[in-house]
Amino acid sequence: MQNQLRDYLLSQPDSKITIWSNNEGFVWLEVDDLPKVLEYLLTLPERPVWLTHVMNDERELGHGFTLYLLLHLIGDFTLTLAIKGLDDSFPSLTPIFPAFNWAEREAQDLFGLKAKGHPDNRPLILHPGWQIGFHPLRKDIPSESLNDDKYKSVPLPVPNALGEGIFEIPVGPIHAGIIEPGHFRFQTIGETVLNLDAQLFYTHKGIEKLLEGKDLLEGLSIIERLCAVCTVSHSLAYCEAVEKLADIELTRETLLWRTILAELERLYNHIGDIGNMCAGVGFALGNANGLQGKERLQRLNHEVFAHRFLRGVVVPGGLKIIPDSKSLYALKNHLTEIARDFEEWIPLILECYEFRQRAVTTGMLKRESAIDLGVTGVAARASGVNFDWRTAHAHLLYPELAVKPVVEETGDVWARISVRVCEVRESFRIIMTLLREVIITGESAVKVSPERSGQVRNLKLPPLQIAWGCAESPRGTDVIWLMTDEQGKIFRCRIRTAAYANWPAVPLAVLGNIVPDFPLINKSFELCYSCCDR
């Protein structure tokens, strides 16, 4: 299949393959050939999985604006399609592959390039208060250039619903709870939702602009603060990109503990999310058990790794903390207790008739829609998409742990909670398997030196090189795309979080349901605002 694909790409006029290894390809294309090549890829036996869409201002390098598409293909193979020399527009791929919708609209806002042929040209990030003509990711726009006296308030456009008996229900952007701002406009007949328009990005932080010019260790401190609950996942993806650029080979001990950290993050998120789903229907007992389990896990994180959210542990080349023998046994014993407790209270949820009545057939997302929108993680696997980055691409110690993606077919709220329950059990299994290995081999240290942990200092990287890293977060695949400048600092860092990929699916899953079911459907996806507002 790879040879067939390579021959097809070489047959395109002026195409140029610069990398073609066993698991990665990089191809330069002419701008007019990109839609045709993508259409061909979509005819393959297994459709490509969208990883990230990167627009980059390379005018100072003589390339104009450059577009990179990173796709995962059959087996362990990833393909980057790139076009350079863009001036004021680029061809929209959204009509071919709807997953590119948000990324292309974002490129219009932040780079000022028009996506020709895009079916929805509304602003995505540019809310009222932005300057006219202000496109902050252009290199000639300094970070401090936002000028208050040039603001112009323009209302965000929303689709209109006309007809007898149709009502509009605006919710947000300011909510009664502590969640971040997001505006949801329901258009209904009675309680049935005909359309839902979701608008996010109210607290966009400009992190991709902030990262420009930072050294790689400074970049890590920013990346791991993108979102509290995905600290490890974002750090792993970023460090993988850095380690590719620096040609760093990780020790088995580093891979082992990184795998444990990733699963600890999945555990406390999944258990907390199960509790939050119960809160969506007022099921207090299920909510209390989920929150209690999450709190116990986060206290354990702090006890063993000095941070409830596991921040500051993963670093390029290794780890800052490897538990000593006392902490190792505390981790093992506490996890054994929490796993036992989980098996005692989870039947209260799974066997609750009233909860099943609310969850079964509610918020259904079809498999075809999940694929078209590039949905990832639990939301995709609950809709029959057999994709999990832990098994799709060999990394950490997952290949030898025989991880099997948990796949449900119905795509409803019940399927999403079922996937989480099974993945919690799998995470307990993975962690306990690895802890037993550590105990048997005695691979734990009382004091960790940079040499033992593999931590790399004073990184020196080749200029103008590109690398990417991925990690399977509790919400799905996180992707970090990284390019260095002539001094080996960050020239461009593109962040595609799992929440960013999944949010467009929420309005689709709500259609045909009743308004009171929206909190349950929304919580079943359990997406993050901060991951989008980067």
RALIN-V522017 format. One record per residue. N is the residue number from 0. PHI is phi in degrees with one decimal (* if undefined). BURIAL is # if it has 9 or more other C-alpha atoms within 8 Angstrom, else .. D_LAST is the distance of its C-alpha to the last C-alpha in Angstrom with 1 decimal. Layout:
n=N phi=PHI burial=BURIAL d_last=D_LAST
n=N phi=PHI burial=BURIAL d_last=D_LAST
//
This chain:
n=0 phi=* burial=. d_last=36.9
n=1 phi=-64.6 burial=. d_last=35.1
n=2 phi=-65.0 burial=. d_last=38.2
n=3 phi=-62.4 burial=. d_last=38.4
n=4 phi=-65.4 burial=. d_last=34.8
n=5 phi=-62.1 burial=. d_last=35.4
n=6 phi=-62.5 burial=. d_last=38.5
n=7 phi=-65.2 burial=. d_last=36.9
n=8 phi=-65.0 burial=# d_last=34.1
n=9 phi=-67.8 burial=# d_last=36.8
n=10 phi=-76.9 burial=. d_last=38.8
n=11 phi=-76.7 burial=# d_last=36.2
n=12 phi=-59.5 burial=. d_last=37.3
n=13 phi=62.5 burial=. d_last=35.9
n=14 phi=-73.9 burial=# d_last=33.6
n=15 phi=-143.1 burial=. d_last=33.0
n=16 phi=-95.4 burial=# d_last=32.2
n=17 phi=-103.0 burial=. d_last=31.1
n=18 phi=-136.2 burial=. d_last=30.3
n=19 phi=-151.8 burial=# d_last=32.1
n=20 phi=-100.9 burial=. d_last=32.4
n=21 phi=-65.0 burial=. d_last=33.2
n=22 phi=-133.2 burial=. d_last=29.6
n=23 phi=-151.7 burial=# d_last=27.6
n=24 phi=-128.2 burial=# d_last=28.3
n=25 phi=-135.6 burial=# d_last=26.9
n=26 phi=-131.7 burial=# d_last=28.4
n=27 phi=-88.9 burial=# d_last=28.4
n=28 phi=-127.2 burial=# d_last=29.4
n=29 phi=-76.8 burial=# d_last=30.6
n=30 phi=-58.1 burial=# d_last=28.4
n=31 phi=-74.8 burial=. d_last=31.0
n=32 phi=-87.3 burial=# d_last=31.3
n=33 phi=-60.4 burial=# d_last=27.8
n=34 phi=-59.1 burial=# d_last=28.3
n=35 phi=-65.6 burial=. d_last=31.7
n=36 phi=-66.2 burial=# d_last=30.4
n=37 phi=-63.4 burial=# d_last=27.7
n=38 phi=-60.7 burial=# d_last=30.5
n=39 phi=-64.8 burial=. d_last=32.6
n=40 phi=-61.9 burial=# d_last=30.1
n=41 phi=-73.7 burial=# d_last=29.8
n=42 phi=-91.6 burial=. d_last=33.6
n=43 phi=-65.2 burial=. d_last=33.5
n=44 phi=-53.3 burial=. d_last=34.8
n=45 phi=-119.1 burial=. d_last=31.3
n=46 phi=-64.4 burial=# d_last=28.5
n=47 phi=-65.6 burial=# d_last=25.7
n=48 phi=-100.7 burial=# d_last=22.5
n=49 phi=-72.6 burial=# d_last=19.3
n=50 phi=-102.8 burial=# d_last=17.0
n=51 phi=-160.9 burial=# d_last=14.8
n=52 phi=-126.8 burial=# d_last=15.2
n=53 phi=-121.4 burial=# d_last=14.5
n=54 phi=-101.2 burial=# d_last=15.5
n=55 phi=-139.4 burial=. d_last=16.4
n=56 phi=-88.7 burial=# d_last=18.4
n=57 phi=-115.1 burial=# d_last=21.4
n=58 phi=-62.9 burial=. d_last=23.9
n=59 phi=-68.7 burial=. d_last=24.9
n=60 phi=-94.5 burial=. d_last=25.8
n=61 phi=84.2 burial=. d_last=28.0
n=62 phi=-105.4 burial=# d_last=26.1
n=63 phi=68.2 burial=# d_last=24.6
n=64 phi=-84.1 burial=# d_last=21.4
n=65 phi=-126.0 burial=# d_last=21.0
n=66 phi=-114.8 burial=# d_last=19.7
n=67 phi=-123.3 burial=# d_last=19.4
n=68 phi=-117.5 burial=# d_last=19.6
n=69 phi=-108.2 burial=# d_last=19.6
n=70 phi=-126.3 burial=# d_last=21.9
n=71 phi=-101.7 burial=# d_last=23.6
n=72 phi=-111.6 burial=# d_last=27.3
n=73 phi=-58.2 burial=. d_last=30.4
n=74 phi=75.2 burial=. d_last=30.9
n=75 phi=-106.1 burial=# d_last=28.8
n=76 phi=-105.2 burial=# d_last=28.1
n=77 phi=-118.6 burial=# d_last=24.9
n=78 phi=-130.0 burial=# d_last=25.2
n=79 phi=-106.5 burial=# d_last=23.2
n=80 phi=-105.8 burial=# d_last=24.4
n=81 phi=-132.0 burial=# d_last=23.7
n=82 phi=-132.7 burial=# d_last=25.0
n=83 phi=-122.5 burial=# d_last=25.2
n=84 phi=83.7 burial=. d_last=26.8
n=85 phi=-70.3 burial=# d_last=24.8
n=86 phi=-109.6 burial=. d_last=25.6
n=87 phi=-121.8 burial=. d_last=24.4
n=88 phi=-158.4 burial=# d_last=23.8
n=89 phi=-149.3 burial=# d_last=23.3
n=90 phi=-73.3 burial=# d_last=24.9
n=91 phi=-73.0 burial=# d_last=23.0
n=92 phi=-102.4 burial=# d_last=23.3
n=93 phi=-60.0 burial=# d_last=22.2
n=94 phi=-61.7 burial=# d_last=25.9
n=95 phi=-88.7 burial=. d_last=26.7
n=96 phi=-137.5 burial=# d_last=23.7
n=97 phi=-56.6 burial=# d_last=21.8
n=98 phi=-58.7 burial=# d_last=18.8
n=99 phi=-83.6 burial=# d_last=17.7
n=100 phi=-51.8 burial=# d_last=17.5
n=101 phi=-63.2 burial=. d_last=13.8
n=102 phi=-61.9 burial=. d_last=13.1
n=103 phi=-72.6 burial=# d_last=16.1
n=104 phi=-65.8 burial=# d_last=15.3
n=105 phi=-65.6 burial=# d_last=11.9
n=106 phi=-63.3 burial=# d_last=14.0
n=107 phi=-62.4 burial=# d_last=16.4
n=108 phi=-69.8 burial=# d_last=14.1
n=109 phi=-88.8 burial=# d_last=12.4
n=110 phi=-115.8 burial=# d_last=15.6
n=111 phi=75.8 burial=# d_last=18.3
n=112 phi=-100.7 burial=# d_last=20.0
n=113 phi=-85.9 burial=. d_last=21.7
n=114 phi=-87.8 burial=# d_last=21.6
n=115 phi=-68.2 burial=. d_last=25.3
n=116 phi=88.6 burial=. d_last=26.5
n=117 phi=-71.6 burial=# d_last=23.4
n=118 phi=-74.1 burial=. d_last=24.7
n=119 phi=-141.2 burial=. d_last=22.0
n=120 phi=-95.5 burial=. d_last=21.1
n=121 phi=-65.1 burial=. d_last=19.5
n=122 phi=-59.9 burial=# d_last=16.3
n=123 phi=-106.2 burial=# d_last=13.2
n=124 phi=-106.3 burial=# d_last=10.6
n=125 phi=-75.5 burial=. d_last=13.4
n=126 phi=-84.1 burial=# d_last=14.6
n=127 phi=-53.1 burial=# d_last=17.8
n=128 phi=112.2 burial=. d_last=17.8
n=129 phi=-81.9 burial=# d_last=16.3
n=130 phi=-70.4 burial=# d_last=19.0
n=131 phi=-69.0 burial=. d_last=21.0
n=132 phi=75.6 burial=. d_last=20.5
n=133 phi=-91.8 burial=. d_last=17.4
n=134 phi=-124.2 burial=# d_last=15.3
n=135 phi=-67.1 burial=# d_last=13.1
n=136 phi=-89.3 burial=# d_last=12.6
n=137 phi=-71.8 burial=# d_last=16.4
n=138 phi=-67.5 burial=. d_last=17.9
n=139 phi=-87.7 burial=. d_last=20.3
n=140 phi=-108.6 burial=# d_last=17.8
n=141 phi=-69.8 burial=. d_last=17.4
n=142 phi=-60.1 burial=. d_last=14.5
n=143 phi=-91.9 burial=. d_last=17.1
n=144 phi=-86.4 burial=. d_last=18.5
n=145 phi=-64.3 burial=. d_last=17.3
n=146 phi=-113.2 burial=. d_last=20.8
n=147 phi=-59.0 burial=. d_last=21.5
n=148 phi=-78.4 burial=. d_last=24.8
n=149 phi=-106.6 burial=. d_last=23.4
n=150 phi=-64.6 burial=# d_last=21.3
n=151 phi=-139.0 burial=# d_last=22.6
n=152 phi=-85.0 burial=. d_last=21.9
n=153 phi=-125.7 burial=. d_last=22.0
n=154 phi=-63.5 burial=. d_last=22.0
n=155 phi=-71.2 burial=. d_last=19.8
n=156 phi=-72.2 burial=. d_last=22.2
n=157 phi=-129.3 burial=. d_last=23.2
n=158 phi=-68.3 burial=. d_last=25.9
n=159 phi=-95.6 burial=. d_last=29.3
n=160 phi=-118.6 burial=. d_last=31.6
n=161 phi=-118.9 burial=. d_last=35.2
n=162 phi=143.8 burial=. d_last=38.3
n=163 phi=-67.3 burial=. d_last=40.5
n=164 phi=84.1 burial=. d_last=39.1
n=165 phi=-92.1 burial=# d_last=35.4
n=166 phi=-121.2 burial=# d_last=33.3
n=167 phi=-113.2 burial=. d_last=29.7
n=168 phi=-121.2 burial=. d_last=27.9
n=169 phi=-84.4 burial=. d_last=24.8
n=170 phi=-127.9 burial=# d_last=22.6
n=171 phi=86.0 burial=# d_last=19.9
n=172 phi=-75.7 burial=# d_last=17.4
n=173 phi=-90.6 burial=# d_last=18.8
n=174 phi=-110.4 burial=# d_last=20.2
n=175 phi=-72.2 burial=. d_last=23.2
n=176 phi=-90.4 burial=. d_last=21.5
n=177 phi=-102.1 burial=. d_last=18.7
n=178 phi=-69.8 burial=. d_last=16.0
n=179 phi=-75.3 burial=. d_last=13.0
n=180 phi=-72.0 burial=# d_last=13.8
n=181 phi=-162.8 burial=# d_last=14.4
n=182 phi=-106.6 burial=# d_last=17.4
n=183 phi=-122.2 burial=# d_last=19.9
n=184 phi=-112.6 burial=# d_last=23.1
n=185 phi=-91.1 burial=# d_last=25.9
n=186 phi=-117.4 burial=# d_last=28.9
n=187 phi=-133.3 burial=# d_last=31.8
n=188 phi=-118.1 burial=# d_last=35.5
n=189 phi=64.3 burial=. d_last=36.7
n=190 phi=-99.8 burial=. d_last=34.1
n=191 phi=-80.2 burial=# d_last=33.3
n=192 phi=-82.9 burial=# d_last=29.9
n=193 phi=-88.1 burial=# d_last=30.4
n=194 phi=-156.1 burial=# d_last=26.9
n=195 phi=-132.7 burial=# d_last=23.5
n=196 phi=-108.4 burial=# d_last=20.8
n=197 phi=-107.7 burial=# d_last=17.4
n=198 phi=-122.3 burial=. d_last=14.9
n=199 phi=-117.0 burial=# d_last=11.4
n=200 phi=66.8 burial=# d_last=8.4
n=201 phi=-73.7 burial=# d_last=10.7
n=202 phi=-122.1 burial=. d_last=8.5
n=203 phi=-61.0 burial=# d_last=5.7
n=204 phi=-96.6 burial=. d_last=5.2
n=205 phi=65.9 burial=. d_last=5.7
n=206 phi=-66.6 burial=. d_last=5.2
n=207 phi=-64.7 burial=# d_last=7.0
n=208 phi=-72.3 burial=# d_last=9.5
n=209 phi=-60.3 burial=. d_last=9.9
n=210 phi=-73.0 burial=# d_last=10.9
n=211 phi=-60.8 burial=# d_last=13.6
n=212 phi=86.0 burial=. d_last=17.0
n=213 phi=-80.0 burial=# d_last=16.1
n=214 phi=-76.7 burial=# d_last=18.6
n=215 phi=-69.7 burial=# d_last=17.8
n=216 phi=-75.2 burial=. d_last=18.4
n=217 phi=-62.7 burial=. d_last=16.2
n=218 phi=-60.7 burial=# d_last=13.4
n=219 phi=-62.0 burial=# d_last=14.2
n=220 phi=-63.4 burial=# d_last=14.0
n=221 phi=-81.8 burial=# d_last=10.4
n=222 phi=-60.1 burial=# d_last=9.5
n=223 phi=-73.9 burial=# d_last=11.6
n=224 phi=-106.8 burial=. d_last=9.9
n=225 phi=-55.1 burial=# d_last=6.6
n=226 phi=-156.6 burial=# d_last=9.0
n=227 phi=-63.0 burial=. d_last=12.6
n=228 phi=-80.3 burial=. d_last=14.4
n=229 phi=-120.1 burial=# d_last=13.2
n=230 phi=-55.8 burial=# d_last=13.6
n=231 phi=-65.8 burial=# d_last=16.5
n=232 phi=-61.3 burial=# d_last=15.2
n=233 phi=-64.5 burial=# d_last=12.2
n=234 phi=-64.4 burial=# d_last=14.7
n=235 phi=-63.1 burial=# d_last=17.3
n=236 phi=-63.9 burial=# d_last=15.5
n=237 phi=-64.3 burial=# d_last=14.6
n=238 phi=-64.5 burial=# d_last=18.1
n=239 phi=-61.4 burial=# d_last=19.8
n=240 phi=-62.6 burial=# d_last=18.5
n=241 phi=-62.5 burial=# d_last=19.7
n=242 phi=-66.9 burial=# d_last=22.9
n=243 phi=-65.9 burial=# d_last=23.6
n=244 phi=-64.1 burial=# d_last=23.4
n=245 phi=-88.3 burial=# d_last=25.5
n=246 phi=55.0 burial=. d_last=27.9
n=247 phi=-97.4 burial=. d_last=27.8
n=248 phi=-102.3 burial=. d_last=29.8
n=249 phi=-84.6 burial=# d_last=28.9
n=250 phi=-75.9 burial=. d_last=31.7
n=251 phi=-63.5 burial=. d_last=32.5
n=252 phi=-60.2 burial=. d_last=32.1
n=253 phi=-64.4 burial=# d_last=28.4
n=254 phi=-61.5 burial=# d_last=27.9
n=255 phi=-63.1 burial=# d_last=29.7
n=256 phi=-71.2 burial=# d_last=27.7
n=257 phi=-64.4 burial=# d_last=24.3
n=258 phi=-63.7 burial=# d_last=25.6
n=259 phi=-61.8 burial=# d_last=26.6
n=260 phi=-62.5 burial=# d_last=23.3
n=261 phi=-62.2 burial=# d_last=21.5
n=262 phi=-76.5 burial=# d_last=24.1
n=263 phi=-61.9 burial=# d_last=24.1
n=264 phi=-65.6 burial=# d_last=20.4
n=265 phi=-63.7 burial=# d_last=21.4
n=266 phi=-60.3 burial=# d_last=24.4
n=267 phi=-68.6 burial=# d_last=23.1
n=268 phi=-71.0 burial=# d_last=20.3
n=269 phi=-62.4 burial=# d_last=22.9
n=270 phi=-65.6 burial=# d_last=25.6
n=271 phi=-63.9 burial=# d_last=23.4
n=272 phi=-65.6 burial=# d_last=22.3
n=273 phi=-61.0 burial=# d_last=26.0
n=274 phi=-63.3 burial=# d_last=26.7
n=275 phi=-64.9 burial=# d_last=24.1
n=276 phi=-63.7 burial=# d_last=25.6
n=277 phi=-64.6 burial=# d_last=28.9
n=278 phi=-62.6 burial=# d_last=27.6
n=279 phi=-65.5 burial=# d_last=26.8
n=280 phi=-120.9 burial=# d_last=30.6
n=281 phi=72.8 burial=. d_last=31.8
n=282 phi=-88.2 burial=# d_last=33.1
n=283 phi=-63.9 burial=. d_last=33.2
n=284 phi=-64.7 burial=. d_last=34.8
n=285 phi=-64.1 burial=# d_last=32.3
n=286 phi=-62.3 burial=# d_last=29.4
n=287 phi=-63.8 burial=# d_last=31.2
n=288 phi=-65.9 burial=# d_last=31.8
n=289 phi=-63.6 burial=# d_last=28.3
n=290 phi=-66.8 burial=# d_last=26.9
n=291 phi=-64.5 burial=. d_last=29.8
n=292 phi=-62.0 burial=# d_last=29.1
n=293 phi=-62.5 burial=# d_last=25.4
n=294 phi=-63.1 burial=# d_last=26.5
n=295 phi=-62.6 burial=# d_last=29.2
n=296 phi=-68.3 burial=# d_last=26.9
n=297 phi=-71.1 burial=# d_last=24.4
n=298 phi=-65.4 burial=# d_last=27.4
n=299 phi=-65.2 burial=# d_last=28.6
n=300 phi=-55.2 burial=# d_last=25.4
n=301 phi=-67.5 burial=# d_last=25.9
n=302 phi=-64.6 burial=# d_last=29.6
n=303 phi=-93.3 burial=# d_last=29.3
n=304 phi=-118.5 burial=# d_last=26.0
n=305 phi=70.3 burial=. d_last=25.7
n=306 phi=-158.2 burial=# d_last=22.4
n=307 phi=-60.1 burial=# d_last=21.9
n=308 phi=-100.1 burial=# d_last=18.5
n=309 phi=63.0 burial=# d_last=19.9
n=310 phi=-77.5 burial=# d_last=17.7
n=311 phi=79.7 burial=# d_last=19.3
n=312 phi=-100.8 burial=# d_last=21.6
n=313 phi=-84.7 burial=# d_last=20.4
n=314 phi=-136.1 burial=# d_last=20.7
n=315 phi=-55.7 burial=# d_last=21.6
n=316 phi=92.6 burial=# d_last=25.1
n=317 phi=176.6 burial=# d_last=25.5
n=318 phi=-140.9 burial=# d_last=25.0
n=319 phi=-85.8 burial=# d_last=25.5
n=320 phi=-131.3 burial=. d_last=27.4
n=321 phi=-124.4 burial=# d_last=30.0
n=322 phi=-58.9 burial=# d_last=31.9
n=323 phi=-78.8 burial=# d_last=35.6
n=324 phi=-60.9 burial=# d_last=38.4
n=325 phi=-62.3 burial=. d_last=38.3
n=326 phi=-66.1 burial=# d_last=34.6
n=327 phi=-61.0 burial=# d_last=35.0
n=328 phi=-70.6 burial=. d_last=37.8
n=329 phi=-63.3 burial=# d_last=36.0
n=330 phi=-61.0 burial=# d_last=33.0
n=331 phi=-63.3 burial=# d_last=35.4
n=332 phi=-67.2 burial=. d_last=37.5
n=333 phi=-65.7 burial=# d_last=34.8
n=334 phi=-64.4 burial=# d_last=33.1
n=335 phi=-61.0 burial=. d_last=36.6
n=336 phi=-66.7 burial=. d_last=37.0
n=337 phi=-67.3 burial=# d_last=33.6
n=338 phi=-63.7 burial=# d_last=34.3
n=339 phi=-64.6 burial=. d_last=37.7
n=340 phi=-64.0 burial=. d_last=36.5
n=341 phi=-58.1 burial=# d_last=33.9
n=342 phi=-69.4 burial=. d_last=36.9
n=343 phi=-80.8 burial=. d_last=38.8
n=344 phi=-99.1 burial=# d_last=36.5
n=345 phi=-65.3 burial=# d_last=34.7
n=346 phi=-61.8 burial=# d_last=37.9
n=347 phi=-60.1 burial=. d_last=37.9
n=348 phi=-86.6 burial=# d_last=34.9
n=349 phi=-66.7 burial=. d_last=35.9
n=350 phi=-103.5 burial=. d_last=39.4
n=351 phi=-83.9 burial=# d_last=38.7
n=352 phi=-60.3 burial=. d_last=40.2
n=353 phi=-63.8 burial=. d_last=38.5
n=354 phi=-68.3 burial=# d_last=35.0
n=355 phi=-60.0 burial=# d_last=35.9
n=356 phi=-59.6 burial=. d_last=37.2
n=357 phi=-79.3 burial=# d_last=33.8
n=358 phi=-96.7 burial=# d_last=31.8
n=359 phi=-72.6 burial=# d_last=34.0
n=360 phi=67.6 burial=# d_last=33.4
n=361 phi=-96.1 burial=# d_last=30.6
n=362 phi=62.6 burial=# d_last=27.3
n=363 phi=-76.4 burial=# d_last=28.5
n=364 phi=-120.6 burial=# d_last=26.4
n=365 phi=-69.2 burial=# d_last=28.7
n=366 phi=-59.2 burial=# d_last=28.4
n=367 phi=-61.7 burial=. d_last=28.5
n=368 phi=-68.0 burial=# d_last=25.6
n=369 phi=-61.2 burial=# d_last=23.5
n=370 phi=-68.6 burial=# d_last=24.4
n=371 phi=-60.8 burial=# d_last=23.9
n=372 phi=-87.0 burial=# d_last=20.4
n=373 phi=70.8 burial=# d_last=19.3
n=374 phi=-64.7 burial=# d_last=19.0
n=375 phi=-134.3 burial=# d_last=18.7
n=376 phi=71.9 burial=# d_last=19.8
n=377 phi=-55.4 burial=# d_last=22.0
n=378 phi=-59.7 burial=# d_last=21.6
n=379 phi=-73.3 burial=# d_last=22.9
n=380 phi=-66.1 burial=# d_last=25.6
n=381 phi=-71.4 burial=# d_last=26.8
n=382 phi=-104.4 burial=# d_last=27.4
n=383 phi=89.0 burial=# d_last=29.6
n=384 phi=-91.2 burial=# d_last=27.2
n=385 phi=-86.2 burial=# d_last=28.4
n=386 phi=-142.4 burial=# d_last=25.3
n=387 phi=-144.8 burial=# d_last=23.9
n=388 phi=-58.4 burial=# d_last=22.4
n=389 phi=-63.5 burial=# d_last=24.6
n=390 phi=-109.0 burial=# d_last=27.6
n=391 phi=-73.4 burial=# d_last=26.4
n=392 phi=-139.5 burial=# d_last=25.7
n=393 phi=-62.5 burial=# d_last=27.7
n=394 phi=-156.7 burial=. d_last=25.7
n=395 phi=50.0 burial=# d_last=26.4
n=396 phi=-105.1 burial=# d_last=29.6
n=397 phi=-62.3 burial=# d_last=28.9
n=398 phi=-57.8 burial=# d_last=31.5
n=399 phi=-87.5 burial=. d_last=34.3
n=400 phi=-93.2 burial=. d_last=33.3
n=401 phi=54.7 burial=. d_last=34.1
n=402 phi=-73.5 burial=# d_last=31.0
n=403 phi=-116.0 burial=. d_last=31.6
n=404 phi=-58.0 burial=# d_last=28.8
n=405 phi=-89.5 burial=# d_last=29.7
n=406 phi=-122.5 burial=# d_last=30.0
n=407 phi=-113.3 burial=# d_last=31.1
n=408 phi=-107.6 burial=# d_last=32.3
n=409 phi=-78.3 burial=# d_last=32.2
n=410 phi=70.9 burial=# d_last=28.4
n=411 phi=-101.2 burial=# d_last=28.9
n=412 phi=-58.9 burial=# d_last=27.7
n=413 phi=-62.0 burial=# d_last=30.6
n=414 phi=-64.4 burial=# d_last=29.6
n=415 phi=-69.6 burial=# d_last=26.1
n=416 phi=-72.1 burial=# d_last=27.6
n=417 phi=-64.9 burial=# d_last=30.3
n=418 phi=-62.3 burial=# d_last=27.9
n=419 phi=-63.3 burial=# d_last=26.2
n=420 phi=-59.8 burial=# d_last=29.6
n=421 phi=-65.6 burial=# d_last=30.8
n=422 phi=-72.2 burial=# d_last=27.7
n=423 phi=-61.3 burial=# d_last=28.2
n=424 phi=-61.6 burial=# d_last=31.8
n=425 phi=-67.4 burial=# d_last=30.8
n=426 phi=-65.3 burial=# d_last=28.4
n=427 phi=-57.8 burial=# d_last=31.2
n=428 phi=-61.8 burial=. d_last=33.5
n=429 phi=-62.0 burial=# d_last=31.3
n=430 phi=-63.9 burial=# d_last=30.8
n=431 phi=-65.9 burial=# d_last=34.5
n=432 phi=-60.4 burial=. d_last=35.6
n=433 phi=-71.7 burial=# d_last=33.7
n=434 phi=-65.3 burial=# d_last=34.8
n=435 phi=-62.8 burial=. d_last=38.4
n=436 phi=-62.7 burial=. d_last=38.1
n=437 phi=-62.7 burial=# d_last=37.0
n=438 phi=-65.0 burial=# d_last=39.9
n=439 phi=-66.4 burial=. d_last=42.4
n=440 phi=-86.2 burial=. d_last=41.5
n=441 phi=72.7 burial=. d_last=40.9
n=442 phi=-86.1 burial=. d_last=37.6
n=443 phi=-136.3 burial=# d_last=36.2
n=444 phi=-127.0 burial=# d_last=36.2
n=445 phi=-72.9 burial=. d_last=37.0
n=446 phi=-130.0 burial=. d_last=35.4
n=447 phi=-101.0 burial=# d_last=32.8
n=448 phi=-92.7 burial=. d_last=33.2
n=449 phi=-55.8 burial=# d_last=30.7
n=450 phi=-67.4 burial=. d_last=33.3
n=451 phi=-70.1 burial=. d_last=33.6
n=452 phi=-75.2 burial=# d_last=29.9
n=453 phi=85.8 burial=# d_last=29.3
n=454 phi=-59.0 burial=# d_last=26.7
n=455 phi=-105.3 burial=# d_last=26.5
n=456 phi=-114.5 burial=. d_last=26.6
n=457 phi=52.4 burial=. d_last=26.7
n=458 phi=-63.5 burial=. d_last=25.2
n=459 phi=-119.4 burial=. d_last=26.7
n=460 phi=-118.5 burial=. d_last=25.2
n=461 phi=-65.8 burial=# d_last=26.7
n=462 phi=-74.3 burial=# d_last=25.3
n=463 phi=54.7 burial=# d_last=23.5
n=464 phi=-108.9 burial=# d_last=23.1
n=465 phi=-121.6 burial=# d_last=20.7
n=466 phi=-151.7 burial=# d_last=19.8
n=467 phi=-138.7 burial=# d_last=17.6
n=468 phi=-141.1 burial=# d_last=17.4
n=469 phi=-134.6 burial=# d_last=17.1
n=470 phi=-148.0 burial=# d_last=17.6
n=471 phi=-87.3 burial=# d_last=18.6
n=472 phi=-81.8 burial=# d_last=16.6
n=473 phi=-58.7 burial=# d_last=18.2
n=474 phi=-98.5 burial=# d_last=16.4
n=475 phi=142.9 burial=# d_last=17.0
n=476 phi=-80.5 burial=# d_last=16.2
n=477 phi=-94.9 burial=# d_last=13.1
n=478 phi=-129.4 burial=# d_last=13.2
n=479 phi=-118.7 burial=# d_last=12.3
n=480 phi=-110.4 burial=# d_last=14.1
n=481 phi=-133.0 burial=# d_last=15.3
n=482 phi=-133.3 burial=# d_last=17.7
n=483 phi=-97.6 burial=# d_last=19.6
n=484 phi=-97.0 burial=# d_last=21.5
n=485 phi=-66.0 burial=. d_last=25.2
n=486 phi=-95.6 burial=. d_last=24.8
n=487 phi=77.9 burial=# d_last=22.9
n=488 phi=-96.2 burial=# d_last=19.6
n=489 phi=-75.7 burial=# d_last=16.2
n=490 phi=-90.2 burial=# d_last=16.8
n=491 phi=-154.2 burial=# d_last=13.8
n=492 phi=-129.8 burial=# d_last=11.3
n=493 phi=-102.4 burial=# d_last=9.9
n=494 phi=-114.3 burial=# d_last=7.9
n=495 phi=-118.0 burial=# d_last=9.4
n=496 phi=-88.9 burial=# d_last=9.4
n=497 phi=-64.1 burial=# d_last=12.5
n=498 phi=-62.5 burial=# d_last=11.3
n=499 phi=-60.3 burial=# d_last=9.8
n=500 phi=-73.3 burial=# d_last=13.3
n=501 phi=-94.0 burial=# d_last=15.2
n=502 phi=-54.9 burial=# d_last=14.3
n=503 phi=-60.8 burial=# d_last=16.6
n=504 phi=-80.6 burial=# d_last=19.4
n=505 phi=-62.5 burial=# d_last=19.6
n=506 phi=-58.7 burial=# d_last=21.3
n=507 phi=-68.6 burial=# d_last=23.6
n=508 phi=-70.7 burial=# d_last=24.6
n=509 phi=-81.1 burial=# d_last=25.5
n=510 phi=-55.6 burial=# d_last=27.9
n=511 phi=83.4 burial=. d_last=31.5
n=512 phi=-90.8 burial=# d_last=30.8
n=513 phi=-94.9 burial=# d_last=31.6
n=514 phi=-54.9 burial=. d_last=29.4
n=515 phi=-62.1 burial=. d_last=30.1
n=516 phi=-87.7 burial=# d_last=28.7
n=517 phi=-60.2 burial=# d_last=25.2
n=518 phi=-57.6 burial=# d_last=24.2
n=519 phi=-68.0 burial=# d_last=25.7
n=520 phi=-63.8 burial=# d_last=24.1
n=521 phi=-60.4 burial=# d_last=20.6
n=522 phi=-69.4 burial=# d_last=21.1
n=523 phi=-69.6 burial=# d_last=22.6
n=524 phi=-82.3 burial=# d_last=19.4
n=525 phi=48.9 burial=. d_last=17.6
n=526 phi=-96.6 burial=# d_last=14.1
n=527 phi=-115.1 burial=. d_last=11.0
n=528 phi=-78.7 burial=# d_last=9.1
n=529 phi=-61.5 burial=# d_last=6.5
n=530 phi=-62.7 burial=# d_last=6.0
n=531 phi=-84.3 burial=# d_last=5.5
n=532 phi=-80.2 burial=# d_last=3.8
n=533 phi=-97.9 burial=# d_last=0.0
//
